[in-house]
């Protein structure tokens, strides 16, 4: 329930870590953060205070600058 409104169960499994920020209006970004031991991609989600897009973008840029990823692919997609 959100504000007394029942949310359909199927929505919870669709995007379990991103939907709260779509609903709340908080700025959020996801940056590639590497791969698991099984070769699956891992992402870092950066969430800011409401209305603070500038900090989210700056943090995302800093993370991507520190960990370049453009030439990294999961093994299956090389």
N, CA, C and O atoms as a CHARMM CRD file, in Angstrom:
* protein
*
  312
    1    1 UNK  N      0.83900  -1.17700   0.00000 PROA 1      0.00000
    2    1 UNK  CA     0.00000   0.00000   0.00000 PROA 1      0.00000
    3    1 UNK  C      0.88600   1.24400   0.00000 PROA 1      0.00000
    4    1 UNK  O      1.89100   1.31900   0.70700 PROA 1      0.00000
    5    2 UNK  N      0.49300   2.18600  -0.79000 PROA 2      0.00000
    6    2 UNK  CA     1.16400   3.48300  -0.81000 PROA 2      0.00000
    7    2 UNK  C      0.07400   4.53400  -0.68300 PROA 2      0.00000
    8    2 UNK  O     -0.80700   4.63800  -1.53600 PROA 2      0.00000
    9    3 UNK  N      0.14100   5.30600   0.38600 PROA 3      0.00000
   10    3 UNK  CA    -0.89500   6.30900   0.66100 PROA 3      0.00000
   11    3 UNK  C     -2.29300   5.70200   0.60800 PROA 3      0.00000
   12    3 UNK  O     -3.22400   6.31500   0.08600 PROA 3      0.00000
   13    4 UNK  N     -2.43300   4.50300   1.14700 PROA 4      0.00000
   14    4 UNK  CA    -3.72500   3.85200   1.20800 PROA 4      0.00000
   15    4 UNK  C     -4.18900   3.18500  -0.06900 PROA 4      0.00000
   16    4 UNK  O     -5.29300   2.64300  -0.11700 PROA 4      0.00000
   17    5 UNK  N     -3.36500   3.21500  -1.10400 PROA 5      0.00000
   18    5 UNK  CA    -3.73300   2.60500  -2.38200 PROA 5      0.00000
   19    5 UNK  C     -2.97300   1.29900  -2.54300 PROA 5      0.00000
   20    5 UNK  O     -1.74800   1.27200  -2.43300 PROA 5      0.00000
   21    6 UNK  N     -3.70400   0.20300  -2.80600 PROA 6      0.00000
   22    6 UNK  CA    -3.04700  -1.08900  -3.00900 PROA 6      0.00000
   23    6 UNK  C     -2.29900  -1.08000  -4.33500 PROA 6      0.00000
   24    6 UNK  O     -2.85200  -0.72700  -5.37600 PROA 6      0.00000
   25    7 UNK  N     -1.04200  -1.47100  -4.27600 PROA 7      0.00000
   26    7 UNK  CA    -0.20700  -1.54200  -5.47200 PROA 7      0.00000
   27    7 UNK  C     -0.23900  -2.98000  -5.97600 PROA 7      0.00000
   28    7 UNK  O     -0.02000  -3.90800  -5.19700 PROA 7      0.00000
   29    8 UNK  N     -0.51000  -3.18500  -7.27400 PROA 8      0.00000
   30    8 UNK  CA    -0.54600  -4.56000  -7.79700 PROA 8      0.00000
   31    8 UNK  C      0.77100  -5.29000  -7.54000 PROA 8      0.00000
   32    8 UNK  O      1.84700  -4.71700  -7.71500 PROA 8      0.00000
   33    9 UNK  N      0.68500  -6.54900  -7.12600 PROA 9      0.00000
   34    9 UNK  CA     1.87100  -7.33900  -6.80000 PROA 9      0.00000
   35    9 UNK  C      2.85000  -7.44300  -7.96000 PROA 9      0.00000
   36    9 UNK  O      4.06100  -7.47500  -7.73900 PROA 9      0.00000
   37   10 UNK  N      2.35300  -7.49600  -9.19100 PROA 10     0.00000
   38   10 UNK  CA     3.25600  -7.67000 -10.32400 PROA 10     0.00000
   39   10 UNK  C      4.22800  -6.50300 -10.47300 PROA 10     0.00000
   40   10 UNK  O      5.30300  -6.67500 -11.04800 PROA 10     0.00000
   41   11 UNK  N      3.88100  -5.33300  -9.97300 PROA 11     0.00000
   42   11 UNK  CA     4.78600  -4.18800 -10.07500 PROA 11     0.00000
   43   11 UNK  C      6.01100  -4.34100  -9.17900 PROA 11     0.00000
   44   11 UNK  O      7.08300  -3.83300  -9.50900 PROA 11     0.00000
   45   12 UNK  N      5.86800  -5.02600  -8.06500 PROA 12     0.00000
   46   12 UNK  CA     6.98200  -5.14800  -7.12700 PROA 12     0.00000
   47   12 UNK  C      8.13600  -5.93200  -7.72200 PROA 12     0.00000
   48   12 UNK  O      9.29000  -5.62200  -7.42600 PROA 12     0.00000
   49   13 UNK  N      7.87600  -6.92500  -8.53900 PROA 13     0.00000
   50   13 UNK  CA     8.94100  -7.72700  -9.12200 PROA 13     0.00000
   51   13 UNK  C      9.55000  -7.11600 -10.36800 PROA 13     0.00000
   52   13 UNK  O     10.61600  -7.54300 -10.81100 PROA 13     0.00000
   53   14 UNK  N      8.89200  -6.12800 -10.93500 PROA 14     0.00000
   54   14 UNK  CA     9.35000  -5.56100 -12.20400 PROA 14     0.00000
   55   14 UNK  C     10.63400  -4.75200 -12.04300 PROA 14     0.00000
   56   14 UNK  O     11.60000  -4.98100 -12.77200 PROA 14     0.00000
   57   15 UNK  N     10.65900  -3.83700 -11.12800 PROA 15     0.00000
   58   15 UNK  CA    11.85400  -3.01800 -10.89100 PROA 15     0.00000
   59   15 UNK  C     11.97500  -2.74300  -9.39300 PROA 15     0.00000
   60   15 UNK  O     11.69300  -1.63200  -8.94500 PROA 15     0.00000
   61   16 UNK  N     12.38100  -3.72500  -8.63000 PROA 16     0.00000
   62   16 UNK  CA    12.31500  -3.60400  -7.17500 PROA 16     0.00000
   63   16 UNK  C     13.18700  -2.51900  -6.56000 PROA 16     0.00000
   64   16 UNK  O     12.92100  -2.09000  -5.43700 PROA 16     0.00000
   65   17 UNK  N     14.20500  -2.06800  -7.25100 PROA 17     0.00000
   66   17 UNK  CA    15.08400  -1.09000  -6.63200 PROA 17     0.00000
   67   17 UNK  C     14.95000   0.30300  -7.22700 PROA 17     0.00000
   68   17 UNK  O     15.53100   1.25100  -6.69800 PROA 17     0.00000
   69   18 UNK  N     14.20300   0.45200  -8.30800 PROA 18     0.00000
   70   18 UNK  CA    14.11400   1.76300  -8.94900 PROA 18     0.00000
   71   18 UNK  C     12.77300   2.44700  -8.77100 PROA 18     0.00000
   72   18 UNK  O     12.72200   3.67600  -8.73900 PROA 18     0.00000
   73   19 UNK  N     11.69400   1.70500  -8.65400 PROA 19     0.00000
   74   19 UNK  CA    10.38300   2.33500  -8.63000 PROA 19     0.00000
   75   19 UNK  C     10.17100   3.31100  -7.47600 PROA 19     0.00000
   76   19 UNK  O      9.44200   4.28500  -7.66500 PROA 19     0.00000
   77   20 UNK  N     10.75900   3.11700  -6.29200 PROA 20     0.00000
   78   20 UNK  CA    10.49200   4.10400  -5.23800 PROA 20     0.00000
   79   20 UNK  C     10.91000   5.51900  -5.64400 PROA 20     0.00000
   80   20 UNK  O     10.27900   6.49900  -5.24600 PROA 20     0.00000
   81   21 UNK  N     11.96700   5.61600  -6.43100 PROA 21     0.00000
   82   21 UNK  CA    12.46300   6.93500  -6.80300 PROA 21     0.00000
   83   21 UNK  C     11.67400   7.51500  -7.96500 PROA 21     0.00000
   84   21 UNK  O     11.57900   8.73500  -8.09800 PROA 21     0.00000
   85   22 UNK  N     11.10800   6.66200  -8.80500 PROA 22     0.00000
   86   22 UNK  CA    10.19200   7.15500  -9.83100 PROA 22     0.00000
   87   22 UNK  C      8.94200   7.73700  -9.18000 PROA 22     0.00000
   88   22 UNK  O      8.42100   8.76000  -9.62400 PROA 22     0.00000
   89   23 UNK  N      8.46900   7.08500  -8.13200 PROA 23     0.00000
   90   23 UNK  CA     7.25900   7.55600  -7.46100 PROA 23     0.00000
   91   23 UNK  C      7.52500   8.77100  -6.58400 PROA 23     0.00000
   92   23 UNK  O      6.69900   9.68100  -6.51400 PROA 23     0.00000
   93   24 UNK  N      8.67700   8.78800  -5.91500 PROA 24     0.00000
   94   24 UNK  CA     8.95900   9.88400  -4.98200 PROA 24     0.00000
   95   24 UNK  C      9.46500  11.13500  -5.68300 PROA 24     0.00000
   96   24 UNK  O      9.38600  12.23300  -5.13200 PROA 24     0.00000
   97   25 UNK  N      9.98500  10.97500  -6.89600 PROA 25     0.00000
   98   25 UNK  CA    10.53400  12.11800  -7.60900 PROA 25     0.00000
   99   25 UNK  C     11.98100  12.41300  -7.26600 PROA 25     0.00000
  100   25 UNK  O     12.52800  13.41900  -7.71800 PROA 25     0.00000
  101   26 UNK  N     12.61500  11.55000  -6.47000 PROA 26     0.00000
  102   26 UNK  CA    14.03400  11.73900  -6.17200 PROA 26     0.00000
  103   26 UNK  C     14.85800  11.48300  -7.42300 PROA 26     0.00000
  104   26 UNK  O     14.57200  10.55200  -8.17500 PROA 26     0.00000
  105   27 UNK  N     15.88200  12.30500  -7.65000 PROA 27     0.00000
  106   27 UNK  CA    16.75000  12.03300  -8.79500 PROA 27     0.00000
  107   27 UNK  C     17.57200  10.77900  -8.53600 PROA 27     0.00000
  108   27 UNK  O     18.03900  10.55500  -7.41900 PROA 27     0.00000
  109   28 UNK  N     17.74600   9.97000  -9.56200 PROA 28     0.00000
  110   28 UNK  CA    18.51100   8.73700  -9.42400 PROA 28     0.00000
  111   28 UNK  C     19.19700   8.42600 -10.74400 PROA 28     0.00000
  112   28 UNK  O     18.70600   8.77600 -11.81700 PROA 28     0.00000
  113   29 UNK  N     20.33500   7.76700 -10.64400 PROA 29     0.00000
  114   29 UNK  CA    21.07700   7.33200 -11.82800 PROA 29     0.00000
  115   29 UNK  C     21.70200   5.98300 -11.51500 PROA 29     0.00000
  116   29 UNK  O     21.93100   5.64200 -10.35400 PROA 29     0.00000
  117   30 UNK  N     21.97000   5.22900 -12.55500 PROA 30     0.00000
  118   30 UNK  CA    22.64600   3.95000 -12.40200 PROA 30     0.00000
  119   30 UNK  C     23.90800   3.97200 -13.23800 PROA 30     0.00000
  120   30 UNK  O     23.89200   4.38600 -14.39800 PROA 30     0.00000
  121   31 UNK  N     25.00700   3.52100 -12.64000 PROA 31     0.00000
  122   31 UNK  CA    26.29000   3.47000 -13.34600 PROA 31     0.00000
  123   31 UNK  C     26.80500   2.03700 -13.31900 PROA 31     0.00000
  124   31 UNK  O     26.65300   1.35000 -12.30900 PROA 31     0.00000
  125   32 UNK  N     27.40600   1.57800 -14.40000 PROA 32     0.00000
  126   32 UNK  CA    28.00400   0.24500 -14.41100 PROA 32     0.00000
  127   32 UNK  C     29.09400   0.15400 -13.33900 PROA 32     0.00000
  128   32 UNK  O     29.91800   1.05800 -13.20200 PROA 32     0.00000
  129   33 UNK  N     29.09000  -0.94400 -12.58400 PROA 33     0.00000
  130   33 UNK  CA    30.03700  -1.07900 -11.47900 PROA 33     0.00000
  131   33 UNK  C     30.87300  -2.34700 -11.56500 PROA 33     0.00000
  132   33 UNK  O     31.55600  -2.69500 -10.60100 PROA 33     0.00000
  133   34 UNK  N     30.83500  -3.03500 -12.67600 PROA 34     0.00000
  134   34 UNK  CA    31.64300  -4.24200 -12.81700 PROA 34     0.00000
  135   34 UNK  C     30.78700  -5.45800 -13.07800 PROA 34     0.00000
  136   34 UNK  O     29.65500  -5.36200 -13.55200 PROA 34     0.00000
  137   35 UNK  N     31.36400  -6.61500 -12.75300 PROA 35     0.00000
  138   35 UNK  CA    30.69700  -7.88400 -13.02800 PROA 35     0.00000
  139   35 UNK  C     30.81900  -8.81200 -11.82900 PROA 35     0.00000
  140   35 UNK  O     31.79400  -8.75400 -11.08000 PROA 35     0.00000
  141   36 UNK  N     29.81700  -9.66800 -11.65800 PROA 36     0.00000
  142   36 UNK  CA    29.86200 -10.67600 -10.60000 PROA 36     0.00000
  143   36 UNK  C     30.85100 -11.76600 -10.98900 PROA 36     0.00000
  144   36 UNK  O     31.37400 -11.76900 -12.10300 PROA 36     0.00000
  145   37 UNK  N     31.10500 -12.68900 -10.07100 PROA 37     0.00000
  146   37 UNK  CA    32.00500 -13.80000 -10.38000 PROA 37     0.00000
  147   37 UNK  C     31.43900 -14.67300 -11.50100 PROA 37     0.00000
  148   37 UNK  O     32.18200 -15.40700 -12.15300 PROA 37     0.00000
  149   38 UNK  N     30.12700 -14.59400 -11.72500 PROA 38     0.00000
  150   38 UNK  CA    29.48900 -15.34700 -12.81000 PROA 38     0.00000
  151   38 UNK  C     29.43900 -14.55800 -14.11600 PROA 38     0.00000
  152   38 UNK  O     28.89200 -15.03700 -15.10900 PROA 38     0.00000
  153   39 UNK  N     30.00700 -13.35300 -14.12000 PROA 39     0.00000
  154   39 UNK  CA    30.03100 -12.54800 -15.33000 PROA 39     0.00000
  155   39 UNK  C     28.79800 -11.69200 -15.56500 PROA 39     0.00000
  156   39 UNK  O     28.64700 -11.10100 -16.63400 PROA 39     0.00000
  157   40 UNK  N     27.91100 -11.62000 -14.57200 PROA 40     0.00000
  158   40 UNK  CA    26.71300 -10.79400 -14.71700 PROA 40     0.00000
  159   40 UNK  C     27.03500  -9.33800 -14.38300 PROA 40     0.00000
  160   40 UNK  O     27.81500  -9.07500 -13.46800 PROA 40     0.00000
  161   41 UNK  N     26.44500  -8.39400 -15.11000 PROA 41     0.00000
  162   41 UNK  CA    26.73000  -6.98800 -14.83200 PROA 41     0.00000
  163   41 UNK  C     26.14900  -6.54600 -13.49500 PROA 41     0.00000
  164   41 UNK  O     25.07100  -6.98400 -13.09100 PROA 41     0.00000
  165   42 UNK  N     26.88100  -5.67700 -12.82400 PROA 42     0.00000
  166   42 UNK  CA    26.46500  -5.10300 -11.54800 PROA 42     0.00000
  167   42 UNK  C     26.40200  -3.59500 -11.73900 PROA 42     0.00000
  168   42 UNK  O     27.28200  -3.00700 -12.36700 PROA 42     0.00000
  169   43 UNK  N     25.36600  -2.97200 -11.19900 PROA 43     0.00000
  170   43 UNK  CA    25.23100  -1.52500 -11.30500 PROA 43     0.00000
  171   43 UNK  C     25.21600  -0.86700  -9.94100 PROA 43     0.00000
  172   43 UNK  O     24.83400  -1.47500  -8.94100 PROA 43     0.00000
  173   44 UNK  N     25.63500   0.37800  -9.92100 PROA 44     0.00000
  174   44 UNK  CA    25.58100   1.20000  -8.71700 PROA 44     0.00000
  175   44 UNK  C     24.45100   2.19300  -8.90600 PROA 44     0.00000
  176   44 UNK  O     24.43600   2.93700  -9.88600 PROA 44     0.00000
  177   45 UNK  N     23.50600   2.21300  -7.98000 PROA 45     0.00000
  178   45 UNK  CA    22.41600   3.17500  -8.06600 PROA 45     0.00000
  179   45 UNK  C     22.74000   4.34200  -7.14700 PROA 45     0.00000
  180   45 UNK  O     23.01400   4.15800  -5.96100 PROA 45     0.00000
  181   46 UNK  N     22.70700   5.53600  -7.70600 PROA 46     0.00000
  182   46 UNK  CA    22.99900   6.75900  -6.96000 PROA 46     0.00000
  183   46 UNK  C     21.69300   7.53300  -6.85600 PROA 46     0.00000
  184   46 UNK  O     21.06900   7.84700  -7.87000 PROA 46     0.00000
  185   47 UNK  N     21.28000   7.84200  -5.62600 PROA 47     0.00000
  186   47 UNK  CA    20.01300   8.53200  -5.38600 PROA 47     0.00000
  187   47 UNK  C     20.29100   9.79600  -4.59600 PROA 47     0.00000
  188   47 UNK  O     21.06600   9.78700  -3.64000 PROA 47     0.00000
  189   48 UNK  N     19.65600  10.87800  -5.00200 PROA 48     0.00000
  190   48 UNK  CA    19.86600  12.15100  -4.31800 PROA 48     0.00000
  191   48 UNK  C     18.62200  12.64200  -3.61000 PROA 48     0.00000
  192   48 UNK  O     17.54500  12.05500  -3.70000 PROA 48     0.00000
  193   49 UNK  N     18.81000  13.73300  -2.90700 PROA 49     0.00000
  194   49 UNK  CA    17.67700  14.38900  -2.26400 PROA 49     0.00000
  195   49 UNK  C     16.76800  14.96300  -3.34000 PROA 49     0.00000
  196   49 UNK  O     17.21700  15.25900  -4.44800 PROA 49     0.00000
  197   50 UNK  N     15.51300  15.11500  -3.02000 PROA 50     0.00000
  198   50 UNK  CA    14.53900  15.63600  -3.95400 PROA 50     0.00000
  199   50 UNK  C     15.01700  16.98700  -4.48100 PROA 50     0.00000
  200   50 UNK  O     15.32100  17.89300  -3.70600 PROA 50     0.00000
  201   51 UNK  N     15.08000  17.11000  -5.79700 PROA 51     0.00000
  202   51 UNK  CA    15.48100  18.35600  -6.43000 PROA 51     0.00000
  203   51 UNK  C     16.98000  18.55200  -6.57600 PROA 51     0.00000
  204   51 UNK  O     17.41600  19.59100  -7.07000 PROA 51     0.00000
  205   52 UNK  N     17.78200  17.57400  -6.15600 PROA 52     0.00000
  206   52 UNK  CA    19.24400  17.73400  -6.20100 PROA 52     0.00000
  207   52 UNK  C     19.85800  16.89100  -7.32100 PROA 52     0.00000
  208   52 UNK  O     20.74200  16.06800  -7.08200 PROA 52     0.00000
  209   53 UNK  N     19.37700  17.10800  -8.53300 PROA 53     0.00000
  210   53 UNK  CA    19.89700  16.38800  -9.69000 PROA 53     0.00000
  211   53 UNK  C     21.38100  16.65600  -9.90400 PROA 53     0.00000
  212   53 UNK  O     22.12100  15.77500 -10.34200 PROA 53     0.00000
  213   54 UNK  N     21.81200  17.87000  -9.59400 PROA 54     0.00000
  214   54 UNK  CA    23.21300  18.24300  -9.82000 PROA 54     0.00000
  215   54 UNK  C     24.17600  17.31700  -9.07800 PROA 54     0.00000
  216   54 UNK  O     25.18600  16.89700  -9.64100 PROA 54     0.00000
  217   55 UNK  N     23.87300  17.00000  -7.83000 PROA 55     0.00000
  218   55 UNK  CA    24.74500  16.11800  -7.05300 PROA 55     0.00000
  219   55 UNK  C     24.73900  14.70300  -7.61800 PROA 55     0.00000
  220   55 UNK  O     25.78500  14.05500  -7.66700 PROA 55     0.00000
  221   56 UNK  N     23.58000  14.21600  -8.04400 PROA 56     0.00000
  222   56 UNK  CA    23.49400  12.86400  -8.61400 PROA 56     0.00000
  223   56 UNK  C     24.32500  12.78000  -9.89100 PROA 56     0.00000
  224   56 UNK  O     25.05500  11.81000 -10.09700 PROA 56     0.00000
  225   57 UNK  N     24.21500  13.78900 -10.74000 PROA 57     0.00000
  226   57 UNK  CA    24.98800  13.78800 -11.98700 PROA 57     0.00000
  227   57 UNK  C     26.47800  13.88600 -11.69700 PROA 57     0.00000
  228   57 UNK  O     27.27500  13.19100 -12.32700 PROA 57     0.00000
  229   58 UNK  N     26.86700  14.74000 -10.75000 PROA 58     0.00000
  230   58 UNK  CA    28.28600  14.87800 -10.39800 PROA 58     0.00000
  231   58 UNK  C     28.83600  13.58300  -9.80900 PROA 58     0.00000
  232   58 UNK  O     29.94800  13.17700 -10.14400 PROA 58     0.00000
  233   59 UNK  N     28.07200  12.93500  -8.93900 PROA 59     0.00000
  234   59 UNK  CA    28.52200  11.67200  -8.34200 PROA 59     0.00000
  235   59 UNK  C     28.62500  10.58100  -9.40500 PROA 59     0.00000
  236   59 UNK  O     29.56100   9.78200  -9.38700 PROA 59     0.00000
  237   60 UNK  N     27.67000  10.54700 -10.32500 PROA 60     0.00000
  238   60 UNK  CA    27.71000   9.55900 -11.40800 PROA 60     0.00000
  239   60 UNK  C     28.93500   9.76200 -12.28500 PROA 60     0.00000
  240   60 UNK  O     29.61100   8.79900 -12.64800 PROA 60     0.00000
  241   61 UNK  N     29.22100  11.00700 -12.62300 PROA 61     0.00000
  242   61 UNK  CA    30.38700  11.30400 -13.45000 PROA 61     0.00000
  243   61 UNK  C     31.67100  10.92100 -12.72700 PROA 61     0.00000
  244   61 UNK  O     32.56400  10.32000 -13.32400 PROA 61     0.00000
  245   62 UNK  N     31.77100  11.26200 -11.44900 PROA 62     0.00000
  246   62 UNK  CA    32.97400  10.93300 -10.67700 PROA 62     0.00000
  247   62 UNK  C     33.18400   9.42100 -10.62200 PROA 62     0.00000
  248   62 UNK  O     34.30800   8.94500 -10.77500 PROA 62     0.00000
  249   63 UNK  N     32.10700   8.66700 -10.40300 PROA 63     0.00000
  250   63 UNK  CA    32.22700   7.21100 -10.34700 PROA 63     0.00000
  251   63 UNK  C     32.66000   6.65000 -11.69800 PROA 63     0.00000
  252   63 UNK  O     33.55200   5.80400 -11.76200 PROA 63     0.00000
  253   64 UNK  N     32.03500   7.11500 -12.77200 PROA 64     0.00000
  254   64 UNK  CA    32.39300   6.60500 -14.09800 PROA 64     0.00000
  255   64 UNK  C     33.80200   7.03300 -14.50700 PROA 64     0.00000
  256   64 UNK  O     34.49900   6.27600 -15.18300 PROA 64     0.00000
  257   65 UNK  N     34.23300   8.23100 -14.11000 PROA 65     0.00000
  258   65 UNK  CA    35.60600   8.66000 -14.39300 PROA 65     0.00000
  259   65 UNK  C     36.61700   7.78100 -13.66000 PROA 65     0.00000
  260   65 UNK  O     37.68500   7.47700 -14.19100 PROA 65     0.00000
  261   66 UNK  N     36.27200   7.37300 -12.43200 PROA 66     0.00000
  262   66 UNK  CA    37.17500   6.54000 -11.63000 PROA 66     0.00000
  263   66 UNK  C     37.17400   5.08700 -12.09200 PROA 66     0.00000
  264   66 UNK  O     38.15000   4.36600 -11.88300 PROA 66     0.00000
  265   67 UNK  N     36.08000   4.65700 -12.72000 PROA 67     0.00000
  266   67 UNK  CA    35.94700   3.26400 -13.16400 PROA 67     0.00000
  267   67 UNK  C     35.43200   3.21900 -14.59400 PROA 67     0.00000
  268   67 UNK  O     34.26100   2.91700 -14.82200 PROA 67     0.00000
  269   68 UNK  N     36.29700   3.51700 -15.55800 PROA 68     0.00000
  270   68 UNK  CA    35.84800   3.49700 -16.96200 PROA 68     0.00000
  271   68 UNK  C     35.24600   2.13800 -17.32500 PROA 68     0.00000
  272   68 UNK  O     35.73800   1.09700 -16.89000 PROA 68     0.00000
  273   69 UNK  N     34.19100   2.15800 -18.11800 PROA 69     0.00000
  274   69 UNK  CA    33.47800   0.91900 -18.42400 PROA 69     0.00000
  275   69 UNK  C     33.12800   0.75100 -19.89600 PROA 69     0.00000
  276   69 UNK  O     32.68800  -0.33000 -20.28700 PROA 69     0.00000
  277   70 UNK  N     33.30300   1.76400 -20.72200 PROA 70     0.00000
  278   70 UNK  CA    32.79700   1.71800 -22.09700 PROA 70     0.00000
  279   70 UNK  C     33.32400   0.52900 -22.90400 PROA 70     0.00000
  280   70 UNK  O     32.66200   0.08200 -23.84000 PROA 70     0.00000
  281   71 UNK  N     34.49200   0.01700 -22.55800 PROA 71     0.00000
  282   71 UNK  CA    35.05200  -1.12100 -23.30500 PROA 71     0.00000
  283   71 UNK  C     34.86500  -2.45100 -22.58900 PROA 71     0.00000
  284   71 UNK  O     35.46500  -3.45000 -22.98500 PROA 71     0.00000
  285   72 UNK  N     34.04800  -2.48400 -21.54500 PROA 72     0.00000
  286   72 UNK  CA    33.81100  -3.70500 -20.76500 PROA 72     0.00000
  287   72 UNK  C     32.44600  -4.28800 -21.13700 PROA 72     0.00000
  288   72 UNK  O     31.44300  -3.57500 -21.16700 PROA 72     0.00000
  289   73 UNK  N     32.42300  -5.58100 -21.41700 PROA 73     0.00000
  290   73 UNK  CA    31.18900  -6.25500 -21.80600 PROA 73     0.00000
  291   73 UNK  C     31.08600  -7.58600 -21.06700 PROA 73     0.00000
  292   73 UNK  O     32.10400  -8.19900 -20.74600 PROA 73     0.00000
  293   74 UNK  N     29.84700  -8.03900 -20.79400 PROA 74     0.00000
  294   74 UNK  CA    29.69300  -9.39400 -20.27500 PROA 74     0.00000
  295   74 UNK  C     30.29100 -10.37600 -21.28100 PROA 74     0.00000
  296   74 UNK  O     30.26800 -10.12200 -22.48500 PROA 74     0.00000
  297   75 UNK  N     30.81300 -11.47100 -20.80100 PROA 75     0.00000
  298   75 UNK  CA    31.49500 -12.45000 -21.64500 PROA 75     0.00000
  299   75 UNK  C     30.63900 -12.85800 -22.84300 PROA 75     0.00000
  300   75 UNK  O     31.16600 -12.98300 -23.94800 PROA 75     0.00000
  301   76 UNK  N     29.34500 -13.06700 -22.65800 PROA 76     0.00000
  302   76 UNK  CA    28.47100 -13.54000 -23.72700 PROA 76     0.00000
  303   76 UNK  C     28.32600 -12.53600 -24.86200 PROA 76     0.00000
  304   76 UNK  O     27.93700 -12.92100 -25.96500 PROA 76     0.00000
  305   77 UNK  N     28.62500 -11.26400 -24.62800 PROA 77     0.00000
  306   77 UNK  CA    28.35900 -10.22700 -25.62400 PROA 77     0.00000
  307   77 UNK  C     29.60300  -9.67500 -26.29100 PROA 77     0.00000
  308   77 UNK  O     29.51800  -8.67100 -26.99900 PROA 77     0.00000
  309   78 UNK  N     30.75400 -10.29400 -26.08800 PROA 78     0.00000
  310   78 UNK  CA    31.98300  -9.80000 -26.71600 PROA 78     0.00000
  311   78 UNK  C     31.96000 -10.03500 -28.19400 PROA 78     0.00000
  312   78 UNK  O     32.91300  -9.68400 -28.88900 PROA 78     0.00000
